[in-house]
Amino acid sequence: DIVAGLCFAVARNFKGTIAKGMEVKSPVAFQGGVAANKGMIRAFRETFEFDDLFVPPDFKLMGAIGAALKNIEEGAINHFDLGELELFSSLKSEEQGFEPLVSGGEDFFERHKRHNGRDKTPIAGGHRENEIRPHGHKIKAYLGIDIGSISTNLAVIDEDANLLSKRYLMTAGRPIEAVMQGLRGVYAEIGDDVEILGVGTTGSGRYMIADYVGADIVKNEITAQASAAIFINPDVDTIFEIGGQDSKYISIRDGIIVDFEMNKACAAGTGSFIEEQAEKLNISIKGEFAEQAFHSKNPCRLGERCTVFMENSLMSSLQRGTDKDDLLAGLAYSIVQNYINRVVTSKPIGENIFFQGGEQNAKHD
């Protein structure tokens, strides 16, 4: 049902934007690579109420065939020696790009190690020896579960908010299975040493998982993100959060949320878009992305528009021979611009800013 819904959504969007106000008469040819999808053929046929929508045999090549036919029609005859054509695989872009992500001064990684030292809670998971089963008694602990569209996260803390165990898993469209896997991992690590006194859930799947595990409280993502940040640093006044499918801006004053914003439609400033583009470039988002982006000398400009246009800009730059390092760094800049201009907009940015969400692992500074 979800996949069929996507097909019909594309067809309806085409009808409402591309074909808006136009009288579409039969017969109609459905062309382009998407015509290979029978679900899309059905969606277009039913959305437009076509009886004779047909797909040409060479539907994927119609643009190239049309260009050749147009050449014949205009009588333009040129003789080419294909052997003399040169292919450029490392053509440098002449466009003026951004400043390199790393440009002297204090090393990025050393600087962030120093900042991370301010945290009140342990950064790494696991427990400390003197915290486990003192005098044979179990530690009183609390479990938090964040169920997102892309990732599912579990954290167990004691009554002093020390982090005892954590899990970061891919939701993969199966939130219950992801939570079960996380619970098994946590139990294997500290199950015999703790007594869970309370459970809280947040994230897009918070209500369903709350029923599943019998949670005591259910909180929205804005409240959960702000509560954790305020605990770590009471002076925090701004939160930038990049999630898998959404981005959030939170403004805090005197420990109270006074304003927030989320991306309304476009996913160009989110983690899933970055991961998709990295995969197309055969780059690992967890390690290679940051390393190669930091080596860029001239990050290219990919714009700050929607995912389709940004992806087109990236592919166009790649075809022109732009270095992958410059593409990755340019992608990082584009994500930031998209976030600032489309999510934060004209809202105030304070002095104590927290960067949260899984995308910080890609080290977009």
C-alpha angles and dihedrals in degrees: 000000000000094000092046089049090055090054093051091045090057091047093048091046090052091050094047098045113020098032096031112146093359127124106230111200129192140284096059128179119212108212139173133061093294089066087078087073110088090197090061091048090054092046093052092044093052097038093052094031092234119172096185106035105149136186117220116231091245096040093147093054101045094109093054092043090050092051090053093047090049089053090053092046093054092046093233106161122184130164115223129190102212089195090067095054115111123211118213114207100170104038109156119226114248092204118110107252136190129285114278114270090236115042112160128287124084115000113259096230095045091050093052093046087057092049093047089058089073093070116113093210127062111269095212124062125245133067135276119245097244092052098061118094099329109205090354095299124126119245116250106236144169130222126217123191124192112192111192133171091254107023138024119209131192128190131180119198133177126232090276090053094250111154109243102172140355140185131195114194139167112252091209092187091297107093096168093052090047092052091047090052091049093049091051090052094048092047092050089053104042108354095117093047104051141059112210108222098176143008129208129187134199138163133070092306096043098119096048093047091044088060091044097053098027096246122198097213136020119202133179120246095254093057093044094048092048095045093055093045093048091050092052093045120007089197095063110126104169134040125195110192125182114191133180096267104005141039126215137200118196126186117201130190123184091345094308128109107243100169142002140177137191132196107270104204118337119084095195091110097051138095097250091059092051091048092049093052092046090053091052088054090047091243126141110236092208100058120353096049097067095037094053095040090055090054092058115117097185114024108204125234112247098168129238102258130115124311095265095055094041090050091049090051091050094049092045091052090047091052090051089058100257111168114258091233090058091046093052094047090046090051090054090052091048092052091052093047092048091050096046096044100038105031107024093030108158097342118125122268114206135206101261106057125179120202109206140170133067093290092076085076087072087058098230098177 
